[in-house]
Amino acid sequence: MSDQRLIELESKMAYQDDTILQLNDVLCKQQDQIDRLEELTQQLLARVRDLSDNSSGGPAGFSAADERPPHY
């Protein structure tokens, strides 16, 4: 194998290593974002459940499901 061919292969490998590191960074950031979004979703679901539970025990059995939309 010639020296030139070896240098080309080493260059390609260096670029591939750099690309893999960049992809890994992006993947880690995306996973962090997914984790934050899952946590936020759980918080929002808990809040909706709380609001739903609070509204069902209101005056005269009023619940948000019984409320008419504002355009009626």
Distance bins in CASP14 RR format, pairs under 12 A and 6 or more apart:
PFRMAT RR
TARGET T0000
AUTHOR 0000-0000-0000
RMODE 2
METHOD distances of the structure
MODEL  1
1 7 0 0 0 0 0 1 0 0 0 0 0
1 8 0 0 0 0 0 1 0 0 0 0 0
1 9 0 0 0 0 1 0 0 0 0 0 0
1 10 0 0 0 0 0 1 0 0 0 0 0
2 8 0 0 0 0 1 0 0 0 0 0 0
2 9 0 0 0 0 0 1 0 0 0 0 0
3 9 0 0 0 0 0 1 0 0 0 0 0
3 10 0 0 0 0 0 1 0 0 0 0 0
4 10 0 0 0 0 0 1 0 0 0 0 0
4 11 0 0 0 0 0 1 0 0 0 0 0
5 11 0 0 0 0 0 1 0 0 0 0 0
5 12 0 0 0 0 0 1 0 0 0 0 0
6 12 0 0 0 0 0 1 0 0 0 0 0
6 13 0 0 0 0 0 1 0 0 0 0 0
7 13 0 0 0 0 0 1 0 0 0 0 0
7 14 0 0 0 0 0 1 0 0 0 0 0
8 14 0 0 0 0 0 1 0 0 0 0 0
8 15 0 0 0 0 0 1 0 0 0 0 0
9 15 0 0 0 0 0 1 0 0 0 0 0
9 16 0 0 0 0 0 1 0 0 0 0 0
10 16 0 0 0 0 0 1 0 0 0 0 0
10 17 0 0 0 0 0 1 0 0 0 0 0
11 17 0 0 0 0 0 1 0 0 0 0 0
11 18 0 0 0 0 0 1 0 0 0 0 0
12 18 0 0 0 0 0 1 0 0 0 0 0
12 19 0 0 0 0 0 1 0 0 0 0 0
13 19 0 0 0 0 0 1 0 0 0 0 0
13 20 0 0 0 0 0 1 0 0 0 0 0
14 20 0 0 0 0 0 1 0 0 0 0 0
14 21 0 0 0 0 0 1 0 0 0 0 0
15 21 0 0 0 0 0 1 0 0 0 0 0
15 22 0 0 0 0 0 1 0 0 0 0 0
16 22 0 0 0 0 0 1 0 0 0 0 0
16 23 0 0 0 0 0 1 0 0 0 0 0
17 23 0 0 0 0 0 1 0 0 0 0 0
17 24 0 0 0 0 0 1 0 0 0 0 0
18 24 0 0 0 0 0 1 0 0 0 0 0
18 25 0 0 0 0 0 1 0 0 0 0 0
19 25 0 0 0 0 0 1 0 0 0 0 0
19 26 0 0 0 0 0 1 0 0 0 0 0
20 26 0 0 0 0 0 1 0 0 0 0 0
20 27 0 0 0 0 0 1 0 0 0 0 0
21 27 0 0 0 0 0 1 0 0 0 0 0
21 28 0 0 0 0 0 1 0 0 0 0 0
22 28 0 0 0 0 0 1 0 0 0 0 0
22 29 0 0 0 0 0 1 0 0 0 0 0
23 29 0 0 0 0 0 1 0 0 0 0 0
23 30 0 0 0 0 0 1 0 0 0 0 0
24 30 0 0 0 0 0 1 0 0 0 0 0
24 31 0 0 0 0 0 1 0 0 0 0 0
25 31 0 0 0 0 0 1 0 0 0 0 0
25 32 0 0 0 0 0 1 0 0 0 0 0
26 32 0 0 0 0 0 1 0 0 0 0 0
26 33 0 0 0 0 0 1 0 0 0 0 0
27 33 0 0 0 0 0 1 0 0 0 0 0
27 34 0 0 0 0 0 1 0 0 0 0 0
28 34 0 0 0 0 0 1 0 0 0 0 0
28 35 0 0 0 0 0 1 0 0 0 0 0
29 35 0 0 0 0 0 1 0 0 0 0 0
29 36 0 0 0 0 0 1 0 0 0 0 0
30 36 0 0 0 0 0 1 0 0 0 0 0
30 37 0 0 0 0 0 1 0 0 0 0 0
31 37 0 0 0 0 0 1 0 0 0 0 0
31 38 0 0 0 0 0 1 0 0 0 0 0
32 38 0 0 0 0 0 1 0 0 0 0 0
32 39 0 0 0 0 0 1 0 0 0 0 0
33 39 0 0 0 0 0 1 0 0 0 0 0
33 40 0 0 0 0 0 1 0 0 0 0 0
34 40 0 0 0 0 0 1 0 0 0 0 0
34 41 0 0 0 0 0 1 0 0 0 0 0
35 41 0 0 0 0 0 1 0 0 0 0 0
35 42 0 0 0 0 0 1 0 0 0 0 0
36 42 0 0 0 0 0 1 0 0 0 0 0
36 43 0 0 0 0 0 1 0 0 0 0 0
37 43 0 0 0 0 0 1 0 0 0 0 0
37 44 0 0 0 0 0 1 0 0 0 0 0
38 44 0 0 0 0 0 1 0 0 0 0 0
38 45 0 0 0 0 0 1 0 0 0 0 0
39 45 0 0 0 0 0 1 0 0 0 0 0
39 46 0 0 0 0 0 1 0 0 0 0 0
40 46 0 0 0 0 0 1 0 0 0 0 0
40 47 0 0 0 0 0 1 0 0 0 0 0
41 47 0 0 0 0 0 1 0 0 0 0 0
41 48 0 0 0 0 0 1 0 0 0 0 0
42 48 0 0 0 0 0 1 0 0 0 0 0
42 49 0 0 0 0 0 1 0 0 0 0 0
43 49 0 0 0 0 0 1 0 0 0 0 0
43 50 0 0 0 0 0 1 0 0 0 0 0
44 50 0 0 0 0 0 1 0 0 0 0 0
44 51 0 0 0 0 0 1 0 0 0 0 0
45 51 0 0 0 0 0 1 0 0 0 0 0
45 52 0 0 0 0 0 1 0 0 0 0 0
46 52 0 0 0 0 0 1 0 0 0 0 0
46 53 0 0 0 0 0 1 0 0 0 0 0
47 53 0 0 0 0 0 1 0 0 0 0 0
47 54 0 0 0 0 0 1 0 0 0 0 0
48 54 0 0 0 0 0 1 0 0 0 0 0
48 55 0 0 0 0 0 1 0 0 0 0 0
48 64 0 0 0 0 1 0 0 0 0 0 0
49 55 0 0 0 0 0 1 0 0 0 0 0
49 56 0 0 0 0 0 1 0 0 0 0 0
49 64 0 0 0 0 0 1 0 0 0 0 0
50 56 0 0 0 0 0 1 0 0 0 0 0
51 57 0 0 0 0 0 1 0 0 0 0 0
51 58 0 0 0 0 0 1 0 0 0 0 0
51 63 0 0 0 0 0 1 0 0 0 0 0
51 64 1 0 0 1 0 0 0 0 0 0 0
51 65 0 0 0 0 0 1 0 0 0 0 0
52 58 0 0 0 0 0 1 0 0 0 0 0
52 63 1 0 0 1 0 0 0 0 0 0 0
52 64 1 0 0 1 0 0 0 0 0 0 0
52 65 0 0 0 0 1 0 0 0 0 0 0
53 63 0 0 0 0 1 0 0 0 0 0 0
53 64 0 0 0 0 0 1 0 0 0 0 0
54 61 0 0 0 0 0 1 0 0 0 0 0
54 62 0 0 0 0 0 1 0 0 0 0 0
54 63 0 0 0 0 1 0 0 0 0 0 0
54 64 0 0 0 0 1 0 0 0 0 0 0
55 61 0 0 0 0 1 0 0 0 0 0 0
55 62 1 0 0 1 0 0 0 0 0 0 0
55 63 1 0 1 0 0 0 0 0 0 0 0
55 64 1 0 1 0 0 0 0 0 0 0 0
55 65 0 0 0 0 1 0 0 0 0 0 0
55 66 0 0 0 0 1 0 0 0 0 0 0
55 67 0 0 0 0 1 0 0 0 0 0 0
56 62 0 0 0 0 1 0 0 0 0 0 0
56 63 1 0 1 0 0 0 0 0 0 0 0
56 64 0 0 0 0 1 0 0 0 0 0 0
56 65 0 0 0 0 1 0 0 0 0 0 0
56 66 0 0 0 0 1 0 0 0 0 0 0
56 67 0 0 0 0 0 1 0 0 0 0 0
57 63 1 0 0 1 0 0 0 0 0 0 0
57 64 0 0 0 0 0 1 0 0 0 0 0
57 66 0 0 0 0 0 1 0 0 0 0 0
58 64 0 0 0 0 0 1 0 0 0 0 0
58 66 0 0 0 0 0 1 0 0 0 0 0
59 66 0 0 0 0 0 1 0 0 0 0 0
60 66 0 0 0 0 1 0 0 0 0 0 0
61 67 0 0 0 0 0 1 0 0 0 0 0
62 68 0 0 0 0 0 1 0 0 0 0 0
END
